[in-house]
C-alpha cells in the first residue's frame, strides 16, 4: 500500500470513529509507529485531522449557521426522529422546557398532536407560534432581549424568568459536541448562559443532538456532558464515540 492510500484510510477511520491511536494504526497497517506519526503530521498540516495525545481526532468544522432560520429545513427527518424519542420521555402533568432548537420545534408539533395535558415553557418564537393551534398543553413564553439569530429570547431577563421554575425535563439545543474534550457548545454567550440557567432548574436534562454535531464546533462551551441526564440521537454512534461517552453516565436514546 502506498503512503497516500494509507493516509486516506487513516482519515476515513478517524472520521468514522472520532479518533484513532498511533499504536492501533501501527498494528492495523503493519508499519512502525514513527511512520504513523509522520502520516498524522502530514494530514494535520493538510487540515484533514487534528493531532491529539497518542493519536489523532476528527477535525471538527464550524458551519457558522448562526441563524436558526438557516437550519430549520435541513435534516428534517433526523430532527423528527429525535423529537419522537423525546416525546416518549414526557408525562401528563409535567412542566418541561423547550430550548431554542429546530428539533424542539418538531417536538412542539408532536406535543400539540398528542393533546397531552402539561405545561410547556419556552423562549423560542417558532415554538410559541406553533402553540397558537388548540391543544391541551399550557404554554408559557419567556421574554427578555430578542435575539434574531436564535429566533428567541436570551440573556439576563430571560434567565431571571427561568429561575422562577422547576422543570421536570428540559430538552436543550446544541451547536457542537466534543466527547473527547467533554465540551457542549453554542455560538453565542447569552444563549449559552440561558441554557446553563435551564440546566440548573431541571431534574432531567436531555441534549437534542443530531449525530453530525459530533463533527461540528462552536466557540462558547456552555456545559460538560456529565451535566446532562442523556442525549437523544437520530442514528447509532460509532463504537469509539460510544466508548468515550460511556464515562459520562448518560442515557443514550
Kinemage of the C-alpha trace (Angstrom):
@kinemage 1
@onewidth
@group {chain A} dominant
@subgroup {mainchain}
@vectorlist {calphas} color= white
{ca unk a 1} P 0.000 0.000 0.000
{ca unk a 2} L 1.285 3.434 -0.932
{ca unk a 3} L 1.660 6.055 1.811
{ca unk a 4} L -1.007 8.302 0.236
{ca unk a 5} L -3.501 5.416 0.244
{ca unk a 6} L -2.698 4.687 3.889
{ca unk a 7} L -3.228 8.327 4.815
{ca unk a 8} L -6.595 8.402 3.044
{ca unk a 9} L -7.620 5.312 5.014
{ca unk a 10} L -6.433 6.905 8.274
{ca unk a 11} L -8.654 9.915 7.592
{ca unk a 12} L -11.645 7.629 6.948
{ca unk a 13} L -11.005 5.723 10.179
{ca unk a 14} L -10.726 8.926 12.211
{ca unk a 15} L -13.872 10.387 10.632
{ca unk a 16} L -15.834 7.207 11.343
{ca unk a 17} L -14.659 6.629 14.918
{ca unk a 18} L -13.884 10.164 16.049
{ca unk a 19} L -10.292 9.324 16.951
{ca unk a 20} L -7.503 6.799 16.376
{ca unk a 21} L -4.424 5.854 18.404
{ca unk a 22} L -0.904 5.629 16.969
{ca unk a 23} L -0.428 2.096 18.348
{ca unk a 24} L -3.737 0.956 16.881
{ca unk a 25} L -2.922 2.418 13.448
{ca unk a 26} L 0.563 0.925 13.528
{ca unk a 27} L -0.875 -2.577 14.100
{ca unk a 28} L -3.641 -2.101 11.528
{ca unk a 29} L -1.302 -1.021 8.704
{ca unk a 30} L 1.698 -3.119 9.818
{ca unk a 31} L 4.058 -0.129 9.792
{ca unk a 32} L 6.142 1.492 12.516
{ca unk a 33} L 4.690 3.975 14.958
{ca unk a 34} L 7.145 6.567 13.613
{ca unk a 35} L 5.613 6.100 10.145
{ca unk a 36} L 2.152 6.698 11.565
{ca unk a 37} L 3.317 9.824 13.426
{ca unk a 38} L 4.728 11.140 10.151
{ca unk a 39} L 1.403 10.373 8.434
{ca unk a 40} L -0.505 12.246 11.140
{ca unk a 41} L 1.807 15.261 10.885
{ca unk a 42} L 1.240 15.419 7.117
{ca unk a 43} L -2.535 15.020 7.496
{ca unk a 44} L -2.712 17.707 10.189
{ca unk a 45} L -0.722 20.133 8.018
{ca unk a 46} L -3.192 19.433 5.193
{ca unk a 47} L -6.078 20.242 7.566
{ca unk a 48} L -7.593 16.762 7.353
{ca unk a 49} L -7.273 15.675 11.005
{ca unk a 50} L -6.179 17.125 14.332
{ca unk a 51} L -3.402 15.529 16.303
{ca unk a 52} L -4.038 14.601 19.919
{ca unk a 53} L -2.011 12.946 22.634
{ca unk a 54} L -1.177 9.465 21.370
{ca unk a 55} L -3.017 9.762 18.072
{ca unk a 56} L -5.482 11.865 16.097
{ca unk a 57} L -9.044 13.129 16.381
{ca unk a 58} L -11.593 14.050 13.762
{ca unk a 59} L -11.283 17.610 12.505
{ca unk a 60} L -14.403 19.435 13.627
{ca unk a 61} L -15.844 22.193 11.474
{ca unk a 62} L -17.698 25.386 12.303
{ca unk a 63} L -20.564 25.642 9.782
{ca unk a 64} L -21.301 29.197 11.009
{ca unk a 65} L -25.037 28.700 10.559
{ca unk a 66} L -25.763 31.365 13.152
{ca unk a 67} L -29.399 31.973 12.272
{ca unk a 68} L -31.927 29.339 13.290
{ca unk a 69} L -33.786 30.069 10.040
{ca unk a 70} L -30.738 28.781 8.141
{ca unk a 71} L -31.144 25.369 9.801
{ca unk a 72} L -34.917 24.986 10.080
{ca unk a 73} L -35.487 22.897 6.937
{ca unk a 74} L -32.199 20.968 6.981
{ca unk a 75} L -32.069 17.316 8.085
{ca unk a 76} L -35.764 17.432 8.927
{ca unk a 77} L -36.212 13.656 9.054
{ca unk a 78} L -33.392 13.419 11.605
{ca unk a 79} L -34.987 16.119 13.752
{ca unk a 80} L -38.368 14.411 13.593
{ca unk a 81} L -36.781 11.112 14.683
{ca unk a 82} L -35.173 12.883 17.648
{ca unk a 83} L -38.474 14.569 18.513
{ca unk a 84} L -40.360 11.239 18.536
{ca unk a 85} L -37.885 9.804 21.044
{ca unk a 86} L -38.110 12.938 23.177
{ca unk a 87} L -41.905 12.733 23.276
{ca unk a 88} L -41.654 9.306 24.945
{ca unk a 89} L -39.912 10.957 27.931
{ca unk a 90} L -42.780 13.373 28.634
{ca unk a 91} L -45.643 12.522 31.009
{ca unk a 92} L -49.029 14.161 31.595
{ca unk a 93} L -48.759 16.860 34.246
{ca unk a 94} L -45.072 17.554 33.581
{ca unk a 95} L -43.554 21.011 33.368
{ca unk a 96} L -40.996 20.905 30.571
{ca unk a 97} L -38.637 23.390 28.959
{ca unk a 98} L -38.120 23.506 25.197
{ca unk a 99} L -34.913 25.359 24.432
{ca unk a 100} L -34.127 27.171 21.188
{ca unk a 101} L -33.648 24.201 18.855
{ca unk a 102} L -35.070 23.207 15.484
{ca unk a 103} L -35.525 19.672 16.865
{ca unk a 104} L -37.584 21.167 19.696
{ca unk a 105} L -39.799 22.887 17.149
{ca unk a 106} L -40.579 19.416 15.780
{ca unk a 107} L -41.170 18.175 19.332
{ca unk a 108} L -43.640 21.014 19.932
{ca unk a 109} L -45.662 19.851 16.916
{ca unk a 110} L -45.817 16.321 18.358
{ca unk a 111} L -46.913 17.603 21.773
{ca unk a 112} L -49.763 19.515 20.148
{ca unk a 113} L -50.842 16.419 18.201
{ca unk a 114} L -50.679 14.254 21.343
{ca unk a 115} L -53.120 16.568 23.150
{ca unk a 116} L -51.215 15.833 26.368
{ca unk a 117} L -52.045 17.880 29.444
{ca unk a 118} L -48.775 19.510 30.573
{ca unk a 119} L -47.028 22.863 30.891
{ca unk a 120} L -44.542 23.837 28.174
{ca unk a 121} L -42.111 26.676 28.858
{ca unk a 122} L -40.005 28.055 26.001
{ca unk a 123} L -38.002 31.050 24.834
{ca unk a 124} L -38.227 30.178 21.097
{ca unk a 125} L -40.565 32.196 18.884
{ca unk a 126} L -41.290 29.388 16.429
{ca unk a 127} L -42.461 27.128 19.258
{ca unk a 128} L -44.729 29.879 20.578
{ca unk a 129} L -46.308 30.265 17.131
{ca unk a 130} L -46.918 26.517 16.895
{ca unk a 131} L -48.964 26.686 20.096
{ca unk a 132} L -51.498 29.043 18.528
{ca unk a 133} L -53.162 25.773 17.497
{ca unk a 134} L -55.709 24.482 20.050
{ca unk a 135} L -54.289 21.805 22.366
{ca unk a 136} L -54.401 20.561 25.954
{ca unk a 137} L -50.933 21.842 26.875
{ca unk a 138} L -50.413 25.178 28.620
{ca unk a 139} L -47.730 27.352 27.026
{ca unk a 140} L -45.562 29.786 28.998
{ca unk a 141} L -43.454 32.018 26.774
{ca unk a 142} L -40.423 33.736 28.292
{ca unk a 143} L -39.469 37.209 27.109
{ca unk a 144} L -36.352 39.299 27.514
{ca unk a 145} L -33.955 40.618 24.895
{ca unk a 146} L -34.924 39.308 21.460
{ca unk a 147} L -32.127 37.524 19.636
{ca unk a 148} L -32.934 37.483 15.889
{ca unk a 149} L -30.181 34.960 15.114
{ca unk a 150} L -31.626 32.478 17.603
{ca unk a 151} L -35.298 33.277 16.871
{ca unk a 152} L -35.941 33.686 20.568
{ca unk a 153} L -35.113 35.430 23.820
{ca unk a 154} L -31.855 35.085 25.749
{ca unk a 155} L -29.878 36.979 28.335
{ca unk a 156} L -30.385 38.306 31.887
{ca unk a 157} L -34.143 38.987 31.739
{ca unk a 158} L -34.854 35.545 30.283
{ca unk a 159} L -32.578 33.926 32.867
{ca unk a 160} L -34.444 35.749 35.646
{ca unk a 161} L -37.743 34.293 34.391
{ca unk a 162} L -36.258 30.789 34.099
{ca unk a 163} L -35.211 30.898 37.761
{ca unk a 164} L -38.881 31.052 38.789
{ca unk a 165} L -39.446 27.474 37.544
{ca unk a 166} L -38.513 23.918 38.394
{ca unk a 167} L -38.656 21.771 35.259
{ca unk a 168} L -39.347 18.048 35.270
{ca unk a 169} L -37.492 17.705 31.980
{ca unk a 170} L -35.589 20.130 29.755
{ca unk a 171} L -34.744 19.493 26.111
{ca unk a 172} L -31.671 21.518 25.211
{ca unk a 173} L -30.255 22.519 21.841
{ca unk a 174} L -26.590 22.386 20.905
{ca unk a 175} L -24.365 23.526 18.040
{ca unk a 176} L -21.392 21.235 18.633
{ca unk a 177} L -20.247 18.430 20.941
{ca unk a 178} L -16.760 17.070 21.550
{ca unk a 179} L -16.997 13.807 23.557
{ca unk a 180} L -13.204 13.562 23.820
{ca unk a 181} L -12.746 17.039 25.325
{ca unk a 182} L -16.051 16.929 27.238
{ca unk a 183} L -17.424 20.074 25.622
{ca unk a 184} L -21.020 21.084 24.762
{ca unk a 185} L -21.089 24.250 22.690
{ca unk a 186} L -23.166 27.043 21.199
{ca unk a 187} L -22.429 30.155 19.151
{ca unk a 188} L -23.413 32.954 21.494
{ca unk a 189} L -22.586 33.732 25.112
{ca unk a 190} L -26.109 34.905 26.035
{ca unk a 191} L -27.605 31.757 24.536
{ca unk a 192} L -25.095 29.624 26.436
{ca unk a 193} L -25.757 31.376 29.753
{ca unk a 194} L -29.512 30.965 29.230
{ca unk a 195} L -29.050 27.235 28.623
{ca unk a 196} L -26.933 26.974 31.796
{ca unk a 197} L -29.773 28.579 33.768
{ca unk a 198} L -32.222 25.982 32.416
{ca unk a 199} L -29.890 23.131 33.378
{ca unk a 200} L -29.738 24.466 36.950
{ca unk a 201} L -33.558 24.410 37.228
{ca unk a 202} L -34.181 20.971 35.675
{ca unk a 203} L -34.476 17.478 37.151
{ca unk a 204} L -33.903 15.680 33.833
{ca unk a 205} L -31.808 17.261 31.072
{ca unk a 206} L -31.539 15.914 27.530
{ca unk a 207} L -29.470 17.117 24.600
{ca unk a 208} L -31.362 17.190 21.303
{ca unk a 209} L -28.422 16.036 19.253
{ca unk a 210} L -28.141 15.266 15.554
{ca unk a 211} L -25.163 12.918 15.265
{ca unk a 212} L -23.469 15.232 12.733
{ca unk a 213} L -22.865 17.702 15.559
{ca unk a 214} L -20.080 15.500 16.853
{ca unk a 215} L -18.229 16.814 13.761
{ca unk a 216} L -19.107 20.457 14.395
{ca unk a 217} L -17.876 23.059 16.824
{ca unk a 218} L -18.982 26.423 18.157
{ca unk a 219} L -16.974 28.997 20.121
{ca unk a 220} L -18.765 29.024 23.506
{ca unk a 221} L -18.687 25.997 25.818
{ca unk a 222} L -21.810 26.171 27.989
{ca unk a 223} L -21.758 22.742 29.660
{ca unk a 224} L -19.995 19.434 30.130
{ca unk a 225} L -21.546 16.145 29.076
{ca unk a 226} L -21.984 14.980 32.682
{ca unk a 227} L -24.285 17.968 33.229
{ca unk a 228} L -26.956 16.070 31.266
{ca unk a 229} L -29.177 13.098 32.019
{ca unk a 230} L -28.898 11.866 28.460
{ca unk a 231} L -28.670 12.568 24.761
{ca unk a 232} L -31.290 11.918 22.100
{ca unk a 233} L -29.988 10.960 18.646
{ca unk a 234} L -31.406 10.001 15.287
{ca unk a 235} L -28.714 7.414 14.412
{ca unk a 236} L -26.476 4.904 16.237
{ca unk a 237} L -22.971 6.136 17.020
{ca unk a 238} L -19.618 4.573 16.220
{ca unk a 239} L -18.133 2.284 18.913
{ca unk a 240} L -15.351 4.754 19.745
{ca unk a 241} L -17.706 7.671 20.318
{ca unk a 242} L -19.923 5.415 22.428
{ca unk a 243} L -16.879 4.330 24.405
{ca unk a 244} L -15.931 7.949 25.029
{ca unk a 245} L -19.491 8.835 26.062
{ca unk a 246} L -19.658 5.897 28.487
{ca unk a 247} L -17.568 7.775 31.077
{ca unk a 248} L -20.263 10.448 31.466
{ca unk a 249} L -23.062 8.148 32.712
{ca unk a 250} L -25.530 9.295 30.045
{ca unk a 251} L -28.741 7.703 28.869
{ca unk a 252} L -28.309 7.378 25.106
{ca unk a 253} L -31.566 7.215 23.197
